[in-house]
Amino acid sequence: MLAIDRQKRREAETELDYLQIFEFNPDNQRQAIEVIHRQEEPFFIDYQTYTIKGKMPDFQIKKLWVIDDRSHQTMLLSEDY
């Protein structure tokens, strides 16, 4: 997922912010998970839909925050922030 994101950023010429936000919206009817990836400065948003083969997993994560200070990367669930 992050490799695709880097390619899209290069194409859009958008600089990576230290805070990345990923939102996950499962759609059981379509057997898919929509992933919304965004950052605030500079503004960037991307929508991806991933189809799940087989049984749809019980997906509990709604939002994931990724903080990158160039020496460490930290992932937090929104309820942990």
C-alpha positions as CSV (number, residue, x, y, z in Angstrom):
1,M,0.0,0.0,0.0
2,L,2.8,2.5,0.9
3,A,4.7,1.7,-2.4
4,I,1.6,2.6,-4.4
5,D,1.2,5.8,-2.3
6,R,4.8,6.8,-3.0
7,Q,4.3,6.4,-6.8
8,K,1.1,8.5,-6.7
9,R,2.8,11.2,-4.7
10,R,5.7,11.4,-7.2
11,E,3.1,11.8,-10.0
12,A,1.2,14.5,-8.0
13,E,4.5,16.0,-6.8
14,T,3.2,16.2,-3.3
15,E,5.6,16.3,-0.4
16,L,5.1,13.8,2.4
17,D,3.8,15.2,5.7
18,Y,5.0,13.8,9.0
19,L,1.4,12.7,9.8
20,Q,-0.4,10.3,7.5
21,I,-4.0,9.2,8.2
22,F,-5.5,6.0,6.9
23,E,-9.3,5.4,7.2
24,F,-10.8,1.9,6.6
25,N,-14.4,1.5,5.5
26,P,-15.4,-2.2,5.1
27,D,-18.3,-2.9,2.6
28,N,-19.5,-6.4,3.4
29,Q,-22.0,-6.3,0.5
30,R,-19.3,-5.7,-2.1
31,Q,-16.7,-7.8,-0.3
32,A,-14.3,-4.8,-0.3
33,I,-12.5,-2.4,2.0
34,E,-12.2,1.3,1.0
35,V,-9.0,2.9,2.1
36,I,-8.8,6.7,2.4
37,H,-5.3,8.0,2.7
38,R,-4.8,11.7,3.5
39,Q,-2.5,14.3,5.0
40,E,-3.1,17.9,5.9
41,E,0.1,19.8,4.9
42,P,0.4,19.9,2.0
43,F,-3.1,18.6,1.3
44,F,-3.3,15.2,-0.2
45,I,-6.1,12.6,-0.4
46,D,-6.3,9.3,-2.2
47,Y,-9.1,6.7,-2.4
48,Q,-8.4,3.0,-3.0
49,T,-10.8,0.0,-2.9
50,Y,-9.5,-3.5,-2.2
51,T,-11.6,-6.5,-3.0
52,I,-11.5,-9.4,-0.5
53,K,-11.4,-12.9,-1.9
54,G,-13.3,-15.4,0.2
55,K,-14.8,-14.6,3.6
56,M,-14.8,-10.9,4.6
57,P,-12.6,-10.5,7.8
58,D,-14.0,-9.0,10.9
59,F,-12.3,-5.7,10.4
60,Q,-12.1,-3.6,13.6
61,I,-9.6,-0.9,12.6
62,K,-11.4,2.3,11.5
63,K,-8.5,4.8,11.5
64,L,-4.7,4.5,11.6
65,W,-2.4,7.4,12.2
66,V,1.2,7.1,11.0
67,I,3.8,9.6,12.4
68,D,7.2,9.7,10.7
69,D,10.0,11.9,12.3
70,R,12.6,10.7,9.8
71,S,14.3,8.5,12.3
72,H,11.3,6.5,13.6
73,Q,7.8,5.6,12.4
74,T,5.0,5.2,14.8
75,M,1.5,3.8,14.1
76,L,-1.4,4.7,16.4
77,L,-5.0,3.7,16.4
78,S,-7.2,6.8,16.9
79,E,-8.4,5.6,20.3
80,D,-4.7,5.4,21.4
81,Y,-4.0,9.0,20.6
